[in-house]
Amino acid sequence: MKILAISWASHTEVNRQIFRVLSAAYNLEVTIIIPRSINIDGVPVGCDPYTIEDIDIIALDVTNGNPRFNRYIGINSVIAKIKPDIIFHEDDPISLQAIQYGLLCRVHKAKLICRTNQNTDISYAYEIKRLGFLKGALYAGMKLSMFWMSRRLISHIFSISEDGSSIYKKLGFQSVTKIPLGLDEETFRIDSGQRERIRQNIGVDHLIFGYFGRAIEGKGLHLLLEALSKLKGYSWSLLLDESIRNSNDDYHQKVNGHLKQWQLEDRVFFFKADHREIAGYMNAADVVVVPSITTTGFKEQYGRVAPEAMACSCLVIASNSGTLPELVDDAGWIFDEGNICDLADLLKQAIETKDLLSIGIKASNYARKYLGVNKQAEIMMTVFNAHAILREKRSI
């Protein structure tokens, strides 16, 4: 079976792992199209090296603009040359790209399968509330129009959340499967050696809380700091990415102000790590907190820090924003988003818990079994095979 994956995220090497697994474990012919360069804060950033990969990768230039309207230059000829059985569009089905690939699938007798991160309503009411009447009505109309054009061209949609699945089913699209953004089990695993090395380096033998991922308002780091400020009578430390103290970003400055205001600076250890190295710091931590909050413009779409930390045997304490409760399930602890008192109570309970190790082992087993890249690949292959068989029957 030939799979052509079109993946914006695979601009970064770590996000290609799912395609490596599909190729190696299921003997698929996988080709990935990635953007040669993307703009991050207005600065063009080239893709990670791909010539040494053991899967075929083609880097193409992308037109500028809104992701729902941009396109890969030269992709039509690539599709015509490869003649895939399935085009897997890893980005939103509500886009001109999805319509383009759907039409090409009709020409080449292939199937189009998309993935969505959508977890907020696709409706006039929601967009007007979020953006105001004129802009919201125009944006909702544009999204709904593109969906009505693409829905007949798409064979299947993978959704990373229950909200996303529900949204598309309400719109009349029934062929939807929930799927995890699979963590790399080789990287995110229990590693006592890394744990001891890092804890010795920072000189800590008591409980360590960890906060990983982006520091933006919607991720709620300021709420974690306020909750921790109520627990200064206990022995604990906090791991934070060093970019927080080295940035002039307004939110980062707000966080640094809180650290000083609540006299938490001597409790914090700043670290620098890439996506693979961060697993060592997750192993060093005992408890990882994901305190996301839902705002007008933000609702936690996934929160992959949670399953990655669980796989490293951390107790994860997460808010009930977006998809987080689905990920954590009963392998971690959930609190009402924005409720600082509830969060502080759970942090205190974690400090006083004597069996964090057993909780962590349970969390690791759960995350690696149900939220890993191998589980993601298994679900994808079930759908790919079903549509490949259907395609063959229709071609007879």
C-alpha positions in Angstrom: 0.0 0.0 0.0 1.3 3.4 -0.9 0.7 6.2 1.6 1.4 9.9 0.8 1.4 11.9 4.0 1.2 15.7 3.8 2.4 16.8 7.2 3.1 20.4 8.3 4.3 19.1 11.8 6.9 16.9 10.1 8.9 20.0 9.4 10.3 19.0 12.8 12.1 15.6 12.9 10.4 14.3 16.1 7.0 14.5 14.5 8.0 12.0 11.8 8.1 9.1 14.2 4.5 7.9 13.3 5.5 7.5 9.7 8.7 5.6 10.6 6.6 3.2 12.6 4.0 2.8 9.8 6.8 2.1 7.3 8.8 -0.3 9.4 6.1 -2.2 11.3 3.5 -2.5 8.5 5.7 -2.5 5.5 4.0 0.5 3.9 5.5 2.6 1.1 5.4 5.9 2.9 6.3 9.3 1.4 6.0 12.5 3.4 5.6 16.0 2.0 6.8 18.6 4.4 7.2 22.4 4.2 10.7 23.4 3.2 10.4 26.4 5.5 7.8 27.9 7.8 7.4 31.3 9.4 7.7 31.4 13.2 7.0 34.9 14.6 7.7 36.3 11.2 11.1 34.6 10.8 11.5 31.8 8.2 12.8 28.6 9.8 14.0 25.7 7.6 12.9 22.2 8.1 15.0 19.7 10.0 17.3 17.5 7.9 15.6 14.8 6.1 18.0 13.2 3.6 19.3 10.7 6.2 15.8 9.5 7.0 14.8 5.9 6.2 11.5 7.0 4.8 11.0 9.1 1.6 10.6 12.8 2.4 9.9 15.6 -0.1 10.3 19.2 1.0 8.2 21.8 -1.0 7.8 25.5 -0.7 4.5 26.7 0.7 2.6 29.9 -0.2 2.2 32.4 2.6 -1.0 33.2 4.4 -3.6 31.6 6.5 -3.1 27.8 6.9 -6.6 27.2 5.6 -5.8 28.9 2.3 -2.1 28.2 1.6 -0.8 25.4 -0.7 2.3 23.4 -1.4 3.9 24.5 -4.7 4.3 21.6 -7.1 2.3 19.0 -5.1 0.1 18.1 -8.0 2.9 16.7 -10.0 4.3 14.8 -6.9 0.9 13.1 -6.4 0.7 12.2 -10.1 4.1 10.6 -10.0 3.7 8.7 -6.8 0.1 7.5 -7.5 -0.7 6.8 -3.8 -3.5 4.5 -2.6 -4.2 6.9 0.2 -3.4 10.5 0.8 -3.2 11.3 4.5 -3.6 15.0 5.0 -2.3 15.5 8.6 -3.8 18.9 8.8 -7.3 20.3 8.9 -10.0 19.0 6.6 -11.6 22.4 6.5 -9.1 24.0 4.1 -8.4 24.6 0.5 -5.7 21.9 0.7 -8.2 19.3 1.6 -10.5 20.2 -1.3 -7.4 20.2 -3.6 -6.3 16.7 -2.5 -9.9 15.4 -2.5 -10.3 16.3 -6.2 -6.9 14.8 -7.0 -7.9 11.6 -5.3 -10.9 11.4 -7.6 -8.6 11.8 -10.6 -6.1 9.2 -9.4 -8.7 6.8 -7.8 -7.1 7.3 -4.3 -8.7 7.8 -0.9 -8.3 11.0 1.2 -8.0 10.7 5.0 -7.5 13.8 7.1 -6.7 14.5 10.7 -8.2 17.3 12.7 -7.2 19.1 16.0 -10.5 21.0 16.0 -12.2 21.0 19.4 -14.4 24.1 19.3 -17.7 24.5 17.6 -17.8 25.2 13.9 -20.8 27.6 14.0 -21.8 31.2 13.5 -22.7 31.6 17.2 -19.3 30.4 18.4 -17.3 32.5 15.9 -19.4 35.6 16.5 -18.8 35.3 20.2 -15.1 34.8 19.7 -14.4 37.4 16.9 -17.3 39.8 16.9 -20.3 39.9 14.6 -18.9 40.8 11.2 -15.5 39.0 11.4 -17.1 36.0 13.2 -19.9 35.6 10.6 -17.4 35.9 7.7 -15.0 33.3 9.3 -17.8 30.9 10.2 -19.3 31.2 6.7 -15.9 30.5 5.1 -15.2 27.4 7.3 -18.7 25.9 6.8 -18.5 26.5 3.0 -15.2 24.8 2.8 -16.5 21.9 4.8 -19.5 21.4 2.6 -17.2 21.3 -0.4 -14.7 18.9 1.2 -17.0 16.5 3.0 -17.9 14.5 -0.1 -14.2 14.3 -1.0 -12.9 13.0 2.3 -13.2 9.3 3.1 -12.3 9.4 6.8 -11.3 11.9 9.5 -9.1 11.1 12.5 -9.8 13.4 15.5 -7.5 13.7 18.5 -10.4 14.4 20.9 -14.0 13.5 21.8 -15.0 17.1 21.1 -13.5 17.0 17.6 -15.3 13.7 16.9 -18.6 15.1 18.1 -18.2 18.3 16.1 -17.8 16.5 12.8 -20.5 14.0 13.5 -23.0 16.9 14.3 -22.0 18.3 10.9 -23.1 15.1 9.3 -19.7 13.4 8.8 -20.0 10.0 10.4 -16.7 8.4 9.3 -14.7 9.7 12.3 -12.2 7.8 14.5 -10.5 9.2 17.6 -6.8 8.8 17.7 -3.9 9.7 20.0 -1.0 11.9 19.0 1.3 9.0 19.8 4.2 9.5 22.1 7.5 8.0 21.2 7.8 5.0 23.6 11.6 4.7 23.0 12.1 8.3 24.3 9.4 8.7 26.9 9.9 5.8 29.3 11.0 5.1 32.9 14.7 5.8 33.2 16.1 5.7 36.7 19.6 6.5 35.5 18.6 9.8 34.0 16.5 10.5 37.1 19.4 10.1 39.5 21.9 12.0 37.3 19.7 15.1 36.9 18.6 15.1 40.6 22.3 14.8 41.7 23.2 17.6 39.3 20.7 20.0 40.8 21.3 18.7 44.3 17.7 17.8 45.2 16.5 14.8 47.2 12.9 15.9 47.9 9.8 16.1 45.7 10.1 17.9 42.4 7.2 19.4 40.5 7.6 20.0 36.8 6.0 22.3 34.3 6.8 21.5 30.6 5.7 23.0 27.4 4.9 26.5 26.2 4.4 29.3 28.7 1.4 31.2 27.5 -1.7 32.5 29.3 -3.9 29.6 28.2 -1.4 27.0 29.6 -1.9 28.4 33.1 1.6 28.5 34.6 0.7 31.6 36.6 -2.0 29.5 38.3 0.5 26.8 39.3 2.8 29.4 40.8 0.0 30.9 42.9 -1.0 27.4 44.1 2.6 26.6 45.0 2.9 29.9 46.9 0.5 28.5 49.4 2.7 25.5 50.1 6.0 27.1 51.0 5.9 25.3 54.4 6.8 22.0 52.5 10.0 20.8 50.9 9.7 20.9 47.1 11.3 22.3 44.0 10.0 23.3 40.5 11.5 22.6 37.1 11.0 25.3 34.5 12.3 25.9 31.0 15.1 28.5 31.0 13.5 30.4 28.1 11.0 31.7 30.6 13.6 33.8 32.4 15.4 34.8 29.3 12.5 36.3 27.3 11.0 39.8 27.1 7.6 38.3 26.2 4.9 39.9 28.3 3.6 36.6 29.8 7.1 35.4 30.6 7.7 38.7 32.4 4.5 38.2 34.3 5.7 34.7 35.4 9.0 36.1 36.5 7.2 38.8 38.5 5.2 36.1 40.3 8.3 34.2 41.1 9.7 37.3 42.8 6.4 38.4 44.3 5.8 35.0 46.0 9.4 34.4 46.8 9.6 31.2 44.8 12.9 32.0 43.0 15.0 29.8 45.2 12.7 26.9 44.6 13.1 26.9 40.8 15.6 25.1 38.7 15.7 26.2 35.1 16.7 23.7 32.4 17.4 23.7 28.7 16.4 20.7 26.7 15.2 19.7 23.2 12.1 17.5 22.8 14.1 14.2 23.3 16.2 15.5 26.2 13.2 16.7 28.0 12.3 13.1 28.9 15.3 13.1 31.3 13.8 16.0 33.2 10.4 14.4 33.3 12.1 11.3 34.8 13.7 13.6 37.4 10.3 15.1 38.3 7.8 13.4 40.6 4.7 15.4 39.7 4.0 17.2 36.4 1.3 19.8 36.4 -0.7 20.8 33.3 -2.9 23.7 34.5 -4.4 24.8 31.2 -7.4 27.2 31.1 -10.1 27.7 28.5 -10.2 31.3 27.2 -12.0 33.0 24.3 -9.2 32.1 21.9 -7.8 28.9 23.5 -9.0 25.5 24.6 -6.5 22.7 25.2 -6.5 20.7 21.9 -4.4 17.9 23.3 -1.6 18.6 25.8 0.9 16.0 24.8 3.1 16.9 27.8 0.6 14.9 29.9 1.0 11.5 28.3 4.8 12.0 27.8 5.2 12.8 31.5 3.0 9.8 32.5 5.1 7.5 30.3 8.1 8.7 32.4 6.3 7.6 35.6 5.2 11.1 36.8 1.9 11.7 38.5 0.2 14.1 36.2 -2.1 16.7 37.8 -4.1 18.3 35.0 -7.0 20.7 34.7 -10.2 19.6 33.0 -9.6 22.0 30.0 -10.2 20.4 26.6 -8.8 17.0 26.0 -6.7 16.7 29.2 -9.2 14.6 31.1 -9.4 12.1 28.2 -5.7 11.7 28.2 -5.1 11.4 32.0 -8.2 9.3 32.6 -7.8 7.6 36.0 -4.0 7.3 35.7 -3.6 10.9 37.1 -5.5 13.6 39.0 -7.9 16.2 37.5 -9.0 19.5 39.0 -11.4 22.2 37.8 -9.6 24.6 35.5 -8.8 27.9 37.1 -9.5 26.7 40.6 -6.3 27.5 42.5 -7.5 26.2 45.8 -8.4 22.8 44.3 -5.0 22.7 42.6 -3.2 23.6 45.8 -5.0 20.8 47.6 -3.9 18.3 45.0 -0.3 19.5 45.1 -0.4 19.2 48.9 -1.8 15.7 48.6 1.0 14.7 46.2 3.6 16.0 48.7 2.1 13.9 51.4 1.5 10.8 49.3 3.9 7.9 50.1 3.3 5.7 47.1 4.0 8.1 44.2 6.2 5.5 42.6 3.3 3.0 42.2 1.1 5.7 40.8 3.8 6.6 38.4 4.3 3.1 37.2 0.6 2.7 36.6 0.6 6.0 34.6 3.5 4.8 32.5 1.9 1.5 31.6 -1.3 3.3 30.7 0.3 6.0 28.6 2.6 3.6 26.7 -0.2 1.2 26.0 -3.0 3.5 24.9 -1.3 6.8 24.0 1.9 5.7 22.3 2.9 5.9 18.7 2.4 2.2 18.2 -1.3 2.5 19.3 -1.7 5.4 16.9 -0.2 3.4 14.1 -2.5 0.4 14.9 -5.6 2.6 14.7 -4.4 4.2 11.5 -3.7 0.9 9.8 -7.2 -0.4 10.7 -8.7 2.5 8.8 -6.1 2.5 6.0 -6.8 -1.2 5.4 -10.6 -0.8 5.4 -10.4 2.0 2.8 -7.9 0.2 0.7 -10.2 -2.9 0.5 -13.1 -0.7 -0.3 -11.1 1.0 -3.0 -10.1 -2.3 -4.5 -13.7 -3.5 -4.6 -14.9 -0.4 -6.3 -12.1 -0.7 -9.0 -13.1 -4.2 -9.9 
